[in-house]
Amino acid sequence: MNASEFRRRGKEMVDYVANYLEGIEGRQVYPDVEPGYLRPLIPAAAPQEPDTFEDIINDIEKIIMPGAASPACTELETVMMDWLGQMLELPEAFLAGKAGEGGGVIQGSASEATLMALLAARTKVIHQLQAESPELTQAAIMEKLVAYSSDQAHSSVERAGLIGGVKLKAIPSDGNFAMRASALQEALKRDKAAGLIPFFVVATLGTTTCCSFDNLLEVGPICNKEDVWLHIDAAYAGSAFICPEFRHLLNGVEFADSFNFNPHKWLLVNFDCSAMWVKKRADLTGAFRLDPTYLKHSHQDSGFITDYRHWQIPLGRRFRSLKMWFVFRMYGVKGLQSYIRKHVQLSHEFESLVRQDPRFEICAEVTLGLVCFRLKGSNKVNEALLQRINSAKKIHLVPCHLRDKFVLRFAICSRTVESAHVQVAWEHIKEMAADVLQAEME
């Protein structure tokens, strides 16, 4: 949708809302539809080709409004998470379907998803241990619980440990900045011998620093064998898994208990929209279920509805699945795949430009849309380069540390980015680099 059409459609939506408000007294307060009404009314999978905007708007009145805001808000989310799970080729165990034990939920961020998974895993292991040894107190168990992640994991994982009140240990990554089986196994063995209780592992697919990938096919079986909850954080990279050529990066997801990525990062859905799936939703809801009288309803124990308040930290929630529905239909699966592929192609274009300049080096494998690079030389000269680039305010780069190296990160992330923008950015970086190197020589 270009700016002109967006302007036109935006005015149409204002008219739609205004007409709704003017006629709101004629609408029924409580819906006539029964739980489960929505799924039969829409396709079982996302369209491959784009739908028209007119068709989507017509479906709002025909499909959504009869159940607005309940149960449409809940039921569309369940179906959209199944649509997206199918696009990723997730195992059936993660999908709600019509009678599955798993399912998806939209969280606000990957940070929330990691925290929810950790708290669910914590509750599960406490219940298990107390069932085996009733004399054990929760406090006695809590002080022995330990969680693990790669030393390349996002800081939100550490924060989840702090909020959850459990120890979190960093597993040293290998030469490719990935967590491997041997290092994890060694940590589990050592901690169990010390009387600790390993209960939770976070594997990262597409680390923030350099988009590295923990080895799921190695780590997963260990977690299953040790009865440790495995959570996968693919916040950025997960969007790429809708492309068959990148799906192998998710191999091993079948070993996980929960999986999360952010459509609001790279799948054209506006913030906030973080997609989380669990194999057994009872493990999640069992940790957070509270039913005061003022939240009870007539279908409370029917089994026909999903109460997402038991799947998240807040009780209230927005109708976030509606924007997923619009994006999936406006672009179609093929359109979204094309968008991802274009960004990956542009990242490799930038990588090629960097490699052609002997002053620079590439610091990590370029897999998706992130390029880690730096000037050959000291951290000081690279810090000076970054300062010049960001002070000029033509482009913006965010740095990281890879081992002892200060590294610059070039991320392809704008919906409208083109090759010309990459070329302009590179020319600007070269100009800034020349100034920095000249200043160092003087």
Secondary structure, DSSP 8 states (H G I E B T S, - for coil): --HHHHHHHHHHHHHHHHHHHHTGGGS-SS----TT-SGGGS-SS--SS---HHHHHHHIIIIIGGGTTTTHHHHHHHHHHHHHHHHTT--GGG--TTT-S-EEEEES-HHHHHHHHHHHHHHHHHHHHHHH-TT--HHHHHTTEEEEEETTS-HHHHHHHHHHT-EEEEE---TTS---HHHHHHHHHHHHHTT-EEEEEEEEBS-TTT--B--HHHHHHHHHHTT-EEEEE-TTGGGGGGSGGGGGGGTTGGG-SEEEE-HHHHSS--SS-EEEEES-HHHHHHHH----GGG--TTTTSSSS--GGGSSSSS----THHHHHHHHHHHHHHHHHHHHHHHHHHHHHHHHHHHTSTTEEE-S---SSEEEEEESS-HHHHHHHHHHHHHHTSS--EEEEETTEEEEEEE---TT--HHHHHHHHHHHHHHHHHHHHHHH-
